[in-house]
Amino acid sequence: MSRPSIYFGADALDELRNLYPDRGFHILRIPEISNAEMKKIQSSLQGRILSETIYQRGMPDIQSIQELQDDFWKYAHCENSVLLGIGGGSVMDATKVLRFKPNGIGWLSKNLDRPIEDRNTQKIPLLLAPTTAGTGSEVTPTATIWDFAKQRKHSFFGSQVLANVAIVDPHLCLSSPWVLSRDAAIDALSHALEAIWNRNSTEETSNLAIYAADKICHYLPLLRNDLDNLEIRERLSEAALSAGLAMAQTQTALAHALSYAQTAASKQSHGQSCAYWLPYVWQLLIKSNCDPAVLVSIKKAIGTYFRDPTEMQQWLLTLGFSVYPPLERDKKLEEQVGIERLSTRGRNFLGFDIND
């Protein structure tokens, strides 16, 4: 699968002036972007902004995103428009849906959990600029759409969902508060580790994931009392991008499979849900008969910081997360793991015997 064109680094937003010069820009963004950054965007686009919508809907659910999509296409046109999403994972996921012109009532519901591969599907070019160093959604062909009434997670995915351009400018992360930054970074760490203990891993994805995990474990604690440090923000953005590129190829595994029900039930952040399960899933991997090379890769990724899953648990606790004790066992949990191991994400986990 191809990748978006990626522009990375401080002031990468300046590249907007050179992109799609013959089209107007529709912007969907979070409200927290600083005035300075918005002026930079406006200056780069030089009067080409057709509309600007503030996104305050939280994690995208079917009904709210369908309504947003229907409203957007009352004034958007495929021939002269570009869509720019600026925000965290929720905004980027919402924007991935928004770019498609709906064909009939209930278009979104009909296109969930099935790949969108038809190049003739009506859509407009999509640019994504993350304001958190976490989800990697700017470089993945997947969006998560929730049905909170039924406590279900759905995927909106396929080659046509992938953005055309990713602009990763750490200046956009400077307004992100500690808890949001922390949760995003642990989401990225989970992407990295899940890409390593994954049946779809390759040498390339493992190297990307090892690099990402090492950087996150090093720089995240430093950010806590230095939120305005652009260098730290840049390193975490680089790590999240690397983890996203790895995860885009491997997809996620058991920790994510376990996290979805928790997120749907509590609406807590995805990073918090993943943090809860990471040490436990690592412990399952250690006890399995997986290829020793996988454990070597995990050691390269996080061995400088944790000797075992219990030390990871303690680290996550110091960061303020709730974490399931990796050595705990109970019947209810084992039943849950037994169910999730048969899911698409669960089957990716190398800690299970594929023939079992």
C-alpha positions in Angstrom: 0.0 0.0 0.0 1.3 3.5 -0.9 2.0 6.1 1.8 0.9 9.8 1.9 3.4 12.4 1.0 4.9 13.3 4.4 6.2 16.7 5.4 7.9 16.6 8.8 9.5 19.1 11.2 9.1 22.5 12.7 7.4 24.8 10.3 6.3 22.0 8.0 2.9 23.8 7.9 4.6 26.3 5.6 4.4 23.7 2.8 0.6 24.3 2.6 1.3 27.3 0.2 2.7 24.8 -2.4 0.0 22.2 -2.2 -3.1 22.0 -4.4 -2.6 25.7 -5.6 -5.7 25.5 -7.9 -8.1 24.3 -5.2 -9.8 25.9 -2.2 -9.4 24.4 1.3 -12.1 23.3 3.7 -10.7 23.0 7.2 -11.9 20.8 10.1 -10.0 21.5 13.2 -9.9 21.4 17.0 -10.6 24.8 18.8 -7.3 24.7 20.8 -5.0 25.6 17.9 -3.1 28.8 18.8 -3.8 32.1 17.0 -0.2 32.2 15.8 -0.5 28.8 14.1 -3.9 29.7 12.6 -2.4 32.9 11.2 0.5 30.8 9.7 -2.0 28.5 8.0 -4.1 31.5 6.7 -0.9 33.1 5.4 0.2 30.0 3.7 -3.2 29.4 2.0 -3.4 33.1 0.8 -7.2 33.4 0.7 -7.9 29.9 -0.4 -9.9 28.9 2.7 -13.4 28.0 1.6 -14.8 27.0 5.0 -13.6 26.4 8.6 -15.4 24.1 11.0 -14.5 23.6 14.6 -14.7 20.0 15.7 -16.0 19.4 19.3 -17.8 16.1 19.0 -15.3 13.9 20.8 -14.6 10.4 19.6 -16.4 10.0 16.3 -19.7 8.0 16.4 -21.8 6.9 13.5 -24.7 9.3 13.9 -22.7 12.5 14.5 -20.2 11.8 11.7 -23.0 11.0 9.3 -24.6 14.3 10.1 -21.4 16.1 9.7 -20.7 14.5 6.3 -24.2 15.2 5.0 -23.9 18.9 6.0 -20.4 19.2 4.5 -21.5 18.0 1.1 -24.2 20.6 0.9 -21.5 23.1 0.0 -18.4 21.1 -0.9 -17.5 20.2 -4.5 -15.2 17.4 -5.8 -13.8 19.6 -8.6 -12.3 22.5 -6.7 -12.0 21.4 -3.0 -9.3 20.0 -0.6 -10.0 18.9 2.9 -7.5 19.7 5.7 -8.0 18.0 9.1 -6.1 19.5 12.0 -6.4 17.7 15.3 -5.9 14.5 17.2 -7.0 11.1 16.2 -10.8 11.9 16.5 -10.6 14.8 14.1 -8.4 12.9 11.7 -10.7 9.9 11.7 -13.7 12.1 11.2 -12.0 13.9 8.3 -11.2 10.6 6.6 -15.0 10.0 6.4 -15.9 13.5 5.5 -13.8 13.5 2.3 -16.1 11.0 0.7 -19.3 12.3 -1.0 -22.1 10.1 0.4 -24.2 8.3 -2.1 -27.6 7.8 -0.5 -29.0 7.7 3.0 -27.0 5.9 5.6 -23.8 5.8 3.4 -21.4 5.6 6.4 -23.2 2.7 8.1 -23.2 0.8 4.8 -19.4 1.3 4.4 -18.2 0.3 7.8 -16.1 -2.8 8.3 -15.7 -3.4 4.6 -12.7 -2.2 2.6 -13.1 0.9 0.4 -10.9 0.2 -2.6 -12.8 1.6 -5.6 -10.7 4.5 -7.0 -13.9 5.9 -8.7 -15.6 6.5 -5.3 -16.2 10.3 -5.2 -13.9 12.0 -2.8 -11.7 15.1 -2.5 -7.9 15.2 -1.7 -7.2 14.9 2.0 -4.4 16.5 4.1 -3.9 15.6 7.8 -2.0 17.6 10.4 -1.9 16.0 13.8 -1.9 18.1 17.0 -0.9 15.2 19.2 2.0 12.8 18.9 0.1 9.6 19.1 -2.5 8.0 16.8 -0.4 8.0 13.6 -3.8 8.4 11.9 -2.2 10.8 9.4 -0.4 7.8 7.7 -2.8 4.9 8.2 -5.7 3.8 5.9 -8.1 3.3 8.8 -10.5 5.4 10.9 -12.3 4.2 14.1 -16.0 5.0 14.3 -17.9 4.1 17.4 -21.4 3.0 18.2 -21.6 3.9 21.8 -25.3 2.8 22.2 -24.3 -0.7 21.3 -20.7 -0.4 22.8 -19.2 -1.4 19.5 -16.1 -0.3 17.6 -16.2 -0.1 13.8 -13.5 0.3 11.2 -13.7 2.6 8.2 -10.8 1.5 6.1 -9.2 0.7 2.7 -6.7 2.1 0.3 -8.9 4.9 -0.6 -9.2 6.1 3.0 -5.4 6.9 3.2 -4.7 10.6 3.2 -2.9 12.2 0.3 -0.6 14.3 2.5 0.5 14.2 6.1 2.0 17.4 7.6 3.6 16.6 11.0 4.6 20.0 12.5 5.5 19.7 16.2 4.5 23.4 16.7 0.9 22.1 16.6 1.5 19.9 19.6 2.7 22.7 21.9 -0.9 23.5 22.9 -1.6 19.9 24.0 -1.9 19.6 27.8 0.0 16.9 29.7 -2.7 14.3 30.1 -3.7 14.4 26.4 0.0 14.3 25.4 0.7 11.4 27.7 -2.3 9.4 26.5 -1.3 10.0 22.9 2.3 9.0 23.4 1.2 5.7 25.1 -1.1 5.1 22.2 1.9 5.4 19.9 3.9 3.1 22.2 1.2 0.5 21.9 1.3 0.8 18.1 5.0 0.2 18.2 4.9 -2.8 20.5 1.9 -4.3 18.7 3.8 -4.0 15.4 6.7 -6.0 16.9 4.7 -8.9 18.5 2.7 -9.2 15.2 2.4 -11.9 12.6 2.5 -9.3 9.9 5.8 -7.8 11.1 8.7 -7.3 8.7 12.2 -6.1 9.2 11.1 -2.7 8.1 8.2 -2.5 10.5 10.2 -3.8 13.4 12.9 -1.3 12.9 10.4 1.6 12.7 8.7 0.2 15.9 11.9 -0.2 17.8 12.9 3.3 17.0 9.5 4.7 18.0 9.3 2.8 21.3 12.8 3.8 22.5 12.1 7.5 21.8 8.7 7.5 23.5 10.1 5.8 26.7 13.0 8.3 26.8 11.2 11.6 26.0 7.7 11.2 27.5 8.7 11.5 31.1 10.8 14.6 30.1 7.8 16.3 28.6 5.8 16.2 31.9 7.4 19.4 33.3 8.5 20.9 30.0 5.4 21.1 27.8 6.8 24.0 25.7 9.9 22.2 24.8 9.8 22.1 21.0 12.7 19.6 20.7 10.9 17.1 22.9 7.6 17.6 21.0 9.5 17.0 17.7 11.1 13.8 19.0 7.7 12.4 20.2 6.1 13.5 16.9 8.8 11.6 15.0 8.3 8.5 17.2 4.5 8.6 16.7 5.0 8.9 12.9 7.3 5.9 12.9 4.9 3.9 15.0 2.1 4.8 12.7 4.0 3.8 9.6 4.8 0.4 11.2 1.2 -0.1 12.4 -0.2 0.9 9.0 1.5 -2.2 7.6 1.0 -4.7 10.4 -2.2 -3.5 11.9 -2.6 -3.9 15.7 -2.9 -7.0 17.9 -4.1 -8.2 21.2 -3.7 -5.1 23.4 -5.9 -3.2 21.0 -8.4 -6.0 20.8 -8.7 -6.0 24.6 -8.9 -2.2 24.8 -11.8 -1.6 22.4 -14.6 -2.9 24.8 -13.1 -0.8 27.6 -13.1 2.4 25.5 -16.6 1.8 24.2 -18.0 1.2 27.7 -16.2 4.1 29.5 -15.3 6.5 26.7 -11.9 6.9 28.3 -9.1 7.8 25.9 -7.7 5.0 23.7 -4.3 5.6 25.2 -5.6 4.9 28.7 -7.3 1.7 27.5 -4.1 0.5 25.8 -1.9 1.4 28.8 -4.2 -0.8 31.0 -3.3 -3.9 28.9 0.3 -3.5 27.6 2.2 -5.1 30.5 -0.2 -8.0 30.7 0.0 -8.7 26.9 3.8 -8.5 27.1 3.8 -11.1 29.9 1.6 -13.4 27.7 4.2 -13.1 25.0 7.0 -14.0 27.4 5.2 -17.1 28.5 4.4 -18.2 25.0 6.5 -20.3 22.5 7.0 -17.3 20.2 10.2 -16.9 18.1 13.0 -15.7 20.5 13.9 -13.1 17.9 10.6 -11.3 18.8 11.7 -11.0 22.4 15.0 -9.7 21.3 13.2 -7.0 19.3 11.1 -6.1 22.4 14.3 -5.8 24.4 15.9 -3.5 21.8 12.7 -1.3 21.9 12.2 -1.0 25.6 14.8 -3.0 27.4 16.8 0.1 28.4 13.8 1.2 30.5 12.1 -2.0 31.7 13.5 -5.4 32.6 10.1 -7.0 32.6 6.4 -6.3 32.4 6.2 -5.5 36.1 8.6 -2.6 35.7 6.6 -1.3 32.8 3.5 -1.5 35.0 5.2 0.6 37.7 6.4 3.2 35.0 2.8 3.5 33.7 1.5 3.9 37.3 4.0 6.8 37.9 2.6 8.4 34.7 -0.9 8.3 36.2 -2.4 5.3 34.4 -4.6 2.5 35.7 -2.8 -0.8 34.8 -3.9 -4.4 35.0 -1.2 -6.3 37.0 0.7 -8.4 34.4 1.0 -11.4 36.8 -2.7 -11.4 37.8 -4.9 -14.2 36.5 -8.7 -14.6 36.9 -11.3 -16.6 35.1 -13.2 -13.6 33.7 -10.1 -12.2 32.2 -9.1 -15.6 30.7 -12.5 -15.8 29.1 -12.2 -12.4 27.6 -8.7 -13.2 26.2 -10.1 -16.4 24.8 -12.8 -14.5 22.9 -10.4 -11.7 21.7 -7.7 -14.2 20.5 -10.2 -15.2 17.8 -10.7 -11.6 16.6 -8.9 -10.1 13.7 -6.6 -8.2 16.0 -6.2 -11.0 18.4 -5.1 -13.4 15.6 -2.2 -11.0 14.8 -0.6 -11.6 18.2 2.5 -13.8 18.1 1.9 -15.0 21.7 -0.8 -17.4 20.5 -0.3 -20.6 18.5 -2.0 -19.9 15.2 -3.1 -23.6 15.0 -4.6 -23.6 18.5 
